[in-house]
Amino acid sequence: MASKYDLTPRIAPNLDRHLVFPLLEFLQERGLYHEEDILKAKIELLNHTNMVDYAMDIHKSLYHSDDVPQDMIDRRAEVVGRLKALEDGAAPLIGFLQNPNAVQELRADKQYNLQMLNDRYQIGPEQIDALYDYAKFQFECGNYSGAADYLYQYRALCTNNDKSLSALWGKLAAEVLMQNWDIALEELNRLKEIIDSKNFSSPLNQVQSRIWLMHWSLFIFFNHDNGRTQIIDLFNQDKYLNAIQTNAPHLLRYLATAFIVNKRRRPQFKEFIKVIQQEQYSHEDPITEFLACIYVNYDFDGAQKKMRECEEVILNDPFLGKRIEEGNFTTVPLRDEFLENARLFIFETYCRIHQRIDMGVLADKLNLNYEEAERWIVNLIRTSKVEAKIDSKLGTIVMEPNYTNVYEQLIDHTKALSARTYKIVHQLLENAPGQTAR
């Protein structure tokens, strides 16, 4: 079952080759596939990069021999020679950038900088393009730190929008691979702003860019302190959610997980359940099916079974199943949070449709034994707004009715209608052609 729900084959085509390596490392550690298959996949990826030494090491591990093919040796010599040529081409600009006194002459005005570099240092467009080529080659060699620095400096001088955008993608990948999550998030937001505002040659290209961005963002959102909130902010936007439903429904796993573990129950959750309902017959994933069982089908036995599958899925997902070593113990915080909140989802929904609940039945629904369930529910009643009492003699939970005032319902519906009307009017005004003021 573990490999059945592995999303790596769907995610990998939307990533830079270098970003696939951490996923393969995780799968190798978890033992989801044969070791030989993982090593062969790594070599296949490395054949399209300049990380020849790494490819040689993996070849030795795969075939249990210190000998490597002659084409690898030839390829290494070619890479070294090409690297030296690119370094020579970019040397004048690199020398300038390494001189603190010279760098102080740069200003925010790109045109001034280009003229100044040309007049004083004989550095022109050719040397600036050479810096881009050198930075890209450094990235392909696995020198992510050097590549990130050079790509940043290149973007400060570049006037070619397409190359500048390409450099930003490269900078984002480099920061992710170095696990600089704060900087990576800044680059992600810059990239999003450009994608949302850029005039693409076709809407399909813009949709594809959004899909790439969301796939790359998974590294950041499940490592950054505030990532589980920010993934909702990004993925749940109409334009991005439409892209997911159209071309990448597997990403619903990560948005669903973020909603489940996010303790601030957002208003967007109700709208997201509608998406789950729309996709439940066209996309199969235990985490989205878990939500469908509770909020669409009210199938609590099904939810119980899916919760067990979800635990296995999270453990074996490269983004969700990362383990943290703490002393002699290994913990999976996200899995623990998920199970706790999943039980809460089941409990809240089950209690809304039953007035008196048998403790044993509820314990079964929550995947707990009777004593664990009783302690869990007592603690929940104490620490939350759940209006319920436990009848220890009968072994039942009695829900206290909490009827919403009819006037409060009317006010809530009016507010919701007003918000929807405002949104529709705003969209109409955005799409309407300019009109002459009267």
N, C-alpha and C positions, 0 to 999 in steps of 0.2 A: 504493500500500500504506500510505503514511504516514497518510492520513486514514481509511483503513479501520479502523485500530485506535485512533483517537482516542476517548477516553472522555468528552470534555467534554459531549456530549449526555446521557450517563447521569449524570454527576456534577452538572451545573449545577442540576437540579431539587431537589437535596438541599443547596443552599447558599443563603445570603442573596444577593440580587441584587448587592450590592457586592462580594462575594467572587468573583463570576464575571468581573469586569473584569480581574483579573490573568491569568486563563486566556485571555481573548480577546486581551489584549496579547501574550501568548506566542505564540499561534497566528498572530497578525498578523505578528510578527517572523519566525516560521519559514516563513511563506508557505504554510501547509497549505491555506488556502482563498483564494478571490478577495478582494482588499482590499475591494471594494464590499460583499460579503456580511458581512464582519466589521464594517464601519462601520454597516451596517444593523442588525446584531445589537446593537451598542452603543447605538444610538439607541432601539431597542425596550426595552432594559433601563432606560435613563435616563428613559424616559417614566413609569416607576413610581417615580422618586426625585425629589428636589428639586434635583438637580445640573443646573440649567437652563443655566448658562453653559457647562458642559462639553458638554451636548447641542448647544448652538448652534455651538460650535467644530467638533464632529464633522459637523454638518449642512453647514457651510461647506466642510469637506474633501471630503465625499461628493459635493456638487453643484457644487464649484468656483465658489462664489459667496459674496459677503459678505452677501447678503440671507438673512434667516431668516423662517419663517412667522410671521404675526401671533399665532397661538395660543401660540407659544413666548414671544413678548414679553409677552403677557398672563399667561402662566403664571409668568414671572419676577416680575412685579409682585405677583402673588398670593402667591408664596413669600416675598418680602420683607415683605409686610404681615403674613402669618401668623407669620413669625419674630419680628417686633417685638411682636405680641400675646402670643406665648408667653413671650418674655423678660420682658415686663411682669408676667405672671402669676406667674412664678417669681422675680421680682426680690427680694422680701423674704427668701426663703431663700438665694438666691445671695449677697445682701449679707451675711447672717449667716455663710455658709461662707467668705467672703473676709476675714472679720475674725478674725485669729489669736487674739485674747484671748477672743472669744465662743466660738470652736470648742473652747477648752480646757474649757468648761463641760460638754461632751458626755461621757457615760459609756458603758460597755459595755451598760448596761440601756436597751433601746429605749423601754420604757414611761416610764421617767424622762425620757428625752430628749424624747419627744412632749409630756409634761406641762410640762416646763421651757420648751420652745419656745412652747407655747401661752400659758403664764402670763407669761413675760417679754418675748416678742417678737411675740406675737399671730400666730404662725405655726402653722397647723393642717394637717389632712389635705389640704385643698384646695391649699395651696401646695406640699406635698410631692408630690402627684400632678402639679402643674404642672411641677415639676422633671423628672419622668419624661418628660412630653410634650415639654418643651423639649430634653432630652437626645436623645430619639428623633428629633426634627426636625433637630437639629444633625447627627446621624449621617446622616440622609437627604440633608442638604446636602453631605456629604463632609467635615465637620469632625470627624474621628475622634478627635483629641486631646481636644477639648472634650467630646465625647459620652462618652468613656471616663471622664473625671474626674467628670462629673455623674452618670453611671450608678453609679459606685462610691459616691458620696456618697448617692445615692438608696437604694441597697441597705442602707446603714448605718442608715437611718431607716424604711425600708418595713416594714410588717407584713402586707402582702398577698403570700402565698407565690407565687401565679401571676405577679404583676407582678415580684416579685423574681427569679424564674426567667427571665422574659423579659429583664430588665435584665442578667442574667448572660450570656445568649446575645449580647446587644448588646455588652457589654464585651469578650467573647471576640473577636467579629468586628472590633471597633475595634482591639484589640491586634494581631491578625493583619495587618490592613491597614496598621498602622504598623510591622510587622515587629519588634515587641517580643516575641521568641520566648520568653524566660524567663517574662515575665509572662503571656503567652498560655498557656504550659504550666500555670502555676498555676491559671488560670481554667478550663482544660480539665479538670484534675483535680477542681476543685470541682464542675463540672458533672456529671462522671461519678459522683461520690459521690451527688449529688442524684438523678440518673436511676436509679441502682441501688437507692436506698433509698426513693424516692417511691412512694406508692400511686397508681398510674395507674387511670383509669376503665376501661381495658381493657388486656390484655397487648399488643395490637397497637400501642397508643399508645407503650408503653414500648419495643417493638422499633423503632418508627420514630424515637424519640428517640435510640436507640443508633446507628442508621444515620446520622442527621444528624451526631451527634457524631464518628463515624469519618470521614465525608467532610470535616468542618471540620478534623479533626486532621491531615489530609494536609499542609496548609500548614506546620504546626508540625514534624511528625516528619521531613520532608525538608529542614528548615532548622536545626533545633536540633542541637547537638553530639552529644547522646545519643539523638537521635530514632530512629535505626534499630534501637536496642535496645528503646525504649519502644513502638514500633508493634507489635512482637511481643508485648510484655507486655499490650497492650490488645486487639489484633485476635485473638490466639490464645486468649483466654479463651473458655470454652464458650459463654457467653451471647452474646458478640459474634460468635464464629465461626458460631454457628447463625443469627444475624441476617444475616450476610454470605451464607451459603449459601441462605437463604430468599428474601431480597429484593435483595441487592446483590453477586452473584458477581463483578462486575467489580473489586471491591476486593481480590480474591485476587491481582491483579497486584502490588499494593503490598506485601502480606504476603510473597509469594513473592520479590520483589526484596529485601526486608529480610533474609530468611533467606539468600539467596545472597550478599549483600555483607557480612553480619555474620560477622566472622572467628571469633567464639566460637560454634562449632557447638553449638547448643542441643539438649538432649534432645527438646524439642518438635518438632524438625524431622521426626523419624520419624512422629509423629502427623499432622503437616501433610501429609506425602506421602499418607497415607490419604485426606485430604480432596481432594487433587489427583486421586487415583484415582477418587473418587466423582464428581467434577465434570468429568472430562476429556471426556465425551461431551455434556455439556449447556452447557459454557461454552468459548468459543474465545478464547484469548489466547496469543501466542507465548511469554511468560515462563512461564506455568503449563504450557504444552505442552512447553517445554524440560525442565522437571523431570519431567514424565510420561514423556518419551522415555528419560531416564536411569534413573529409579528405578522406573518401572512397567512400561514396555515393553522396556527394555534395547535401544532402537533408537538406536545411536550415530550412524548416518548422519542420522537424523531430527534428533537433537540438534544436529549440526553445522549443518544448514540453519536450525533454529530459533534458533541462537545469532546467525546473521546477521540474522534478522528482529528478534531482541531488541534488537540494537544500534540499528536504525532506530526501533523503538518507544520506546526510552529517549530518544533524541535529540529525539523529537517529542512527548513527554509533558510537560505543563506542570509536573508535580511532580518528575519524574525528570530532565528534560533541561535544567535551568537551567545556563547557562554562566557561568564566572567569568573575568573579564578579568585577565590577569597580564602586565603589560608589553605586548609586542606579540603575545602568544600568547593563544589562547582554548582553555581546557581544559574537559573535561566529566568531573570526577573520578568521579562515580557510574558513568558508562559504562565508564571504565577499570577501576574496581574490579569491576564486574559481569563484564566479559570475563575478567579474571584469575581470579576465583573460579569462573566457569562452566567454564573450562578445567580447573581443579582438580577440580571435580565429575566431569567426564568422565573425567579421568585416574584418579582414585581408584576409580571404579566399574568402569572398563574393566580396571584392573589386578587388581581382586578376582576377576574371572571369567576371566582369562587368565594363564598362567604365563610364557609367552614371547611378547613383542610386537614386531612389526616396527616399527622407528622411523619408516619412511616412512608406514605405515598410520596410526600414532598421530598423526603430524604433520598428516595430512589431517583426522583427527577433530577436532584442536585448532584448525583453521584457521590453521596456521603452516607456513612452509616448513621443509625438513629441518634447516637450520642453526639456525633460531630454536627449533625444537622440541627439538633436542639441548641447546642452552644452557639453555632453560627447565627441562627435566627434570633436568639435572645440578644446577642451582641448587636445584630442589625437593628432590632427594635429600639435598643437603648441609644444607638448612635445616629439614627436616621429619623425621617419623618413618617415611617411606616406606622399606620394606625392599626395595631393588632394586639391581641392578647393570647397567651398560651394557656390552654386548659390541660394541666399536667395529668389530671385524673383520667380524662378521656383521650389524652394524647393527640389533641387537635390544636390548630391555630384558628382563632376566631377573628375575622376581619371586621373592624368597626366601620360602618358606612360613612362615607365622606362625600356628601352630595354637594355639587357645585351650585352656588346661587345662580338662579336663572338670569339675573341682571349681570353677574360677572361673565356668564357665558355669552350674553349679547355683546358686552363690551369687547371681549376677546375676539369674537367673530368680526366685529366692526373694525378692530385694529388690523386684523389679518386681511380683510377686504381692502382697507385703505392702503396697506403696504403693497398688495398685489397690483392695485390700480396705479399707484405711483410708479412701480416698476415697469408696467406696460406703457404708460405715458412717456417715461424716460427713454425706453427703447424706441418708441415711435419718433420721438424728437431727434434721437441720434441718427436714425435711418432716413429721416425726411430730408429732401433737397432744400438748400438754402432758399428762404423766402424774403422778399423785400419788406422791410418794416413799414407799417402804415401809421 
